[in-house]
Amino acid sequence: MQRGALLDAARSLLSEGGTEALTFPALAERTGLARSSVYEYFRSRAAVVEELCEVDFPVWAAEVESAMEAAPTPEGKVEAYVRSQLALVGDQRHRAVVAISSSELDAGAREKIRAAHGGLVAMIVEALDALGHEQPRMAAMLLQGVVDAAVRRIELGAPEDPSAITEAAVGMALRGVCG
C-alpha cells in the first residue's frame, strides 16, 4: 500500500510541477512517511520513474489495444490508435511520464520507456500492413512520431483546441500531408 501511495504521490508531483517537483522530501511529505522511509522503497528518482512506467504503461497499452480491436477496418484501427493515445493526454499518469521522459534518466529507465513505446508501435504494424504499406514497421514508427508531436502540442498548451490537434493528427495518419 505504501508503494502505491508513493507512486500516486509521484504522479501528482510530476503532473503538477514536472521533474523538478519529484523529490524524495516531497514524496515523504505527500505520503506522510519519513524521508528515510522513501529510500526503503526506491533507491533513486529513476527507480520511481521505472516503476511508474512498469505500472502505468500496460494500462495505457491495453486501452489503445482495446480501442483498436473494436475497429472493424484497418483504417479504423489506425484512427483508434491515434485517438486513444491522444485521449490519454489528460490522464495524470500520462502527464507524469511525459514530464519524466525529458528528464535525466539512467540507462535502465530509458530502456524501459523505449521498450514500452516499441510495444505500442508494434500494435499498429498489422493494420498498416493490411493497408498495403511496403514497410509497415517503419510506417508505424513514423505514425507514432505524428502521435508524439500531437501529444507535445497538447501538453505544451498550444493555441489550438486539443480536439483540433487530435483531428489534425487523425487526418495526417489517414491521408498524409495531402489533406
C-alpha positions as CSV (number, residue, x, y, z in Angstrom):
1,M,0.0,0.0,0.0
2,Q,2.8,2.4,0.8
3,R,4.5,1.7,-2.5
4,G,1.2,2.5,-4.3
5,A,0.8,5.7,-2.2
6,L,4.3,6.8,-3.2
7,L,3.6,6.2,-6.9
8,D,0.3,8.1,-6.6
9,A,2.3,11.0,-5.0
10,A,4.9,10.8,-7.7
11,R,2.3,11.1,-10.4
12,S,0.8,14.1,-8.7
13,L,4.1,15.8,-8.2
14,L,5.2,15.2,-11.8
15,S,1.9,16.3,-13.2
16,E,1.8,19.5,-11.1
17,G,5.4,20.6,-11.3
18,G,7.4,18.4,-13.7
19,T,10.6,16.6,-12.9
20,E,11.9,19.3,-10.5
21,A,8.9,18.6,-8.2
22,L,9.7,14.9,-7.9
23,T,12.0,14.8,-4.9
24,F,12.2,12.4,-2.0
25,P,11.3,15.1,0.6
26,A,8.2,16.0,-1.5
27,L,7.2,12.3,-1.7
28,A,7.7,11.9,2.0
29,E,5.6,15.0,2.7
30,R,2.8,13.8,0.3
31,T,2.6,10.4,1.9
32,G,3.3,11.2,5.5
33,L,6.3,9.0,5.5
34,A,9.7,9.9,6.8
35,R,12.2,10.8,4.1
36,S,14.4,7.8,5.0
37,S,11.3,5.5,4.5
38,V,11.0,6.6,0.9
39,Y,14.5,5.3,0.3
40,E,13.4,1.9,1.6
41,Y,11.0,1.7,-1.4
42,F,13.1,3.4,-4.1
43,R,16.8,3.9,-4.4
44,S,16.5,6.9,-6.8
45,R,14.2,9.1,-8.8
46,A,15.0,6.9,-11.8
47,A,13.7,3.9,-9.9
48,V,10.4,5.8,-9.2
49,V,10.2,6.5,-13.0
50,E,10.9,2.9,-13.9
51,E,8.2,1.6,-11.6
52,L,5.7,4.2,-12.9
53,C,6.4,3.0,-16.4
54,E,6.0,-0.6,-15.4
55,V,2.7,0.0,-13.7
56,D,1.1,2.6,-15.9
57,F,2.2,1.8,-19.4
58,P,0.5,-1.6,-19.6
59,V,-2.8,0.1,-18.6
60,W,-2.4,2.7,-21.5
61,A,-1.4,0.0,-23.9
62,A,-4.5,-2.1,-23.0
63,E,-6.7,0.9,-23.6
64,V,-5.1,1.6,-27.0
65,E,-5.4,-2.1,-27.9
66,S,-9.0,-2.3,-26.8
67,A,-9.9,0.7,-29.0
68,M,-8.1,-0.9,-32.0
69,E,-9.8,-4.2,-31.5
70,A,-13.2,-2.6,-31.6
71,A,-12.5,-1.0,-35.0
72,P,-13.6,-3.3,-37.9
73,T,-11.3,-1.9,-40.6
74,P,-7.5,-1.3,-40.9
75,E,-8.3,2.5,-41.3
76,G,-10.5,2.3,-38.2
77,K,-7.7,0.7,-36.3
78,V,-5.3,3.5,-37.3
79,E,-7.8,6.1,-36.3
80,A,-8.4,4.3,-33.0
81,Y,-4.6,4.1,-32.4
82,V,-4.2,7.8,-32.8
83,R,-7.4,8.9,-31.0
84,S,-6.9,6.6,-28.0
85,Q,-3.4,7.8,-27.4
86,L,-4.4,11.4,-27.6
87,A,-7.3,10.8,-25.3
88,L,-4.8,9.7,-22.7
89,V,-3.0,13.1,-22.7
90,G,-5.2,14.5,-20.0
91,D,-4.7,11.5,-17.8
92,Q,-2.5,12.2,-14.8
93,R,-0.5,9.0,-15.3
94,H,0.3,10.2,-18.9
95,R,1.3,13.7,-17.8
96,A,3.7,12.2,-15.2
97,V,5.5,10.0,-17.7
98,V,5.7,12.9,-20.3
99,A,7.3,15.0,-17.6
100,I,9.9,12.4,-16.7
101,S,10.7,11.4,-20.3
102,S,12.5,14.6,-20.8
103,S,14.5,14.4,-17.5
104,E,17.8,12.8,-16.7
105,L,17.2,9.1,-16.5
106,D,19.6,6.3,-16.1
107,A,20.0,3.8,-18.9
108,G,17.7,1.3,-17.3
109,A,14.8,3.7,-17.1
110,R,15.4,4.9,-20.7
111,E,15.4,1.4,-21.9
112,K,12.1,0.6,-20.2
113,I,10.5,3.6,-21.8
114,R,11.9,2.7,-25.2
115,A,10.7,-0.9,-24.8
116,A,7.2,0.2,-23.8
117,H,6.9,2.6,-26.8
118,G,8.2,-0.3,-29.0
119,G,5.3,-2.4,-27.8
120,L,2.9,0.4,-28.6
121,V,4.3,0.8,-32.1
122,A,4.1,-3.0,-32.7
123,M,0.3,-2.8,-32.2
124,I,-0.3,-0.9,-35.4
125,V,2.1,-2.7,-37.7
126,E,-0.6,-5.3,-38.8
127,A,-3.1,-2.6,-39.7
128,L,-0.6,-0.7,-41.7
129,D,0.4,-3.9,-43.5
130,A,-3.2,-4.5,-44.3
131,L,-3.4,-1.0,-45.8
132,G,-0.6,-2.0,-48.2
133,H,2.4,-0.3,-46.7
134,E,5.6,-1.8,-48.1
135,Q,7.4,-1.2,-44.8
136,P,4.7,-1.3,-42.2
137,R,7.2,-1.2,-39.2
138,M,8.8,2.0,-40.5
139,A,5.3,3.4,-41.2
140,A,4.3,2.5,-37.7
141,M,7.3,4.4,-36.2
142,L,6.6,7.4,-38.4
143,L,2.9,7.3,-37.3
144,Q,4.0,7.2,-33.7
145,G,6.0,10.3,-34.4
146,V,2.9,12.1,-35.6
147,V,1.1,11.0,-32.3
148,D,4.1,12.1,-30.2
149,A,4.1,15.5,-31.9
150,A,0.4,15.9,-31.3
151,V,0.9,14.9,-27.6
152,R,3.6,17.5,-27.2
153,R,1.5,20.1,-28.8
154,I,-1.4,19.4,-26.5
155,E,0.8,19.1,-23.4
156,L,2.5,22.5,-24.2
157,G,-0.9,24.2,-24.3
158,A,-0.9,25.1,-28.0
159,P,-3.4,27.7,-29.1
160,E,-5.4,25.1,-30.9
161,D,-8.1,23.2,-29.0
162,P,-6.9,19.7,-28.2
163,S,-9.8,18.3,-30.3
164,A,-8.5,20.2,-33.3
165,I,-5.0,18.8,-32.8
166,T,-6.5,15.3,-32.5
167,E,-8.4,15.8,-35.7
168,A,-5.3,17.0,-37.5
169,A,-3.3,14.0,-36.3
170,V,-6.0,11.6,-37.4
171,G,-6.1,13.3,-40.8
172,M,-2.4,13.2,-41.1
173,A,-2.4,9.5,-40.2
174,L,-5.2,8.6,-42.7
175,R,-4.5,11.0,-45.5
176,G,-0.9,12.2,-45.1
177,V,0.0,15.7,-45.9
178,C,-2.4,15.8,-48.9
179,G,-5.3,16.5,-46.6
